[in-house]
């Protein structure tokens, strides 16, 4: 008997389902990887907007006469 068949018999209905990271927390490993992927993407988008805002306020605004810089 192969290892996969033995594991399938041992696990029964739970065979092929992902296990949660922590037993009392219903989050699987793939869900945690998706969370890290989305938060990383969101962070880079936020950093990009911050840089664009800073360039606008620091350089484009004063040259267009929007703000008075002494």
C-alpha positions as CSV (number, residue, x, y, z in Angstrom):
1,X,0.0,0.0,0.0
2,X,1.4,3.4,-0.9
3,X,1.8,6.3,1.4
4,X,-0.9,8.4,-0.3
5,X,-3.5,5.6,0.1
6,X,-2.5,5.1,3.8
7,X,-2.8,8.8,4.4
8,X,-6.2,8.9,2.7
9,X,-7.5,6.0,4.8
10,X,-6.2,7.7,8.0
11,X,-7.6,11.1,7.3
12,X,-10.9,10.1,5.8
13,X,-13.0,13.1,4.9
14,X,-10.2,15.6,5.7
15,X,-7.9,14.1,3.0
16,X,-6.9,16.9,0.6
17,X,-8.1,19.7,2.7
18,X,-5.6,22.3,4.0
19,X,-4.8,22.4,7.7
20,X,-5.2,25.6,9.6
21,X,-2.0,27.4,10.8
22,X,-3.1,27.3,14.4
23,X,-5.8,24.8,15.5
24,X,-8.1,27.4,17.0
25,X,-7.6,29.9,14.2
26,X,-9.5,29.0,10.9
27,X,-6.9,30.4,8.6
28,X,-5.1,28.1,6.2
29,X,-1.6,28.5,4.8
30,X,-2.7,29.6,1.4
31,X,-5.0,32.2,2.9
32,X,-2.1,33.6,4.9
33,X,0.0,33.8,1.7
34,X,-2.7,35.7,-0.1
35,X,-2.9,38.1,2.9
36,X,0.8,38.8,2.7
37,X,0.6,39.2,-1.1
38,X,-2.3,41.8,-0.9
39,X,-0.8,43.7,2.0
40,X,2.6,44.0,0.3
41,X,0.9,45.2,-2.9
42,X,-1.2,47.7,-0.9
43,X,1.9,49.0,0.9
44,X,3.7,49.6,-2.4
45,X,0.7,51.5,-3.7
46,X,0.6,53.6,-0.6
47,X,4.3,54.4,-0.9
48,X,3.9,55.4,-4.5
49,X,1.0,57.7,-3.7
50,X,3.1,59.3,-0.9
51,X,6.1,59.9,-3.2
52,X,3.8,61.4,-5.9
53,X,2.1,63.7,-3.3
54,X,5.5,64.8,-1.9
55,X,6.8,65.6,-5.4
56,X,3.7,67.6,-6.1
57,X,3.8,69.6,-2.9
58,X,7.6,70.1,-2.9
59,X,8.3,70.9,-6.6
60,X,5.3,71.2,-8.8
61,X,3.2,73.3,-6.4
62,X,5.7,76.1,-5.8
63,X,6.7,76.3,-9.5
64,X,3.0,76.7,-10.4
65,X,2.5,79.3,-7.8
66,X,0.1,77.3,-5.6
67,X,2.1,77.8,-2.4
68,X,4.3,80.6,-1.3
69,X,7.7,79.3,-0.2
70,X,10.1,81.6,1.6
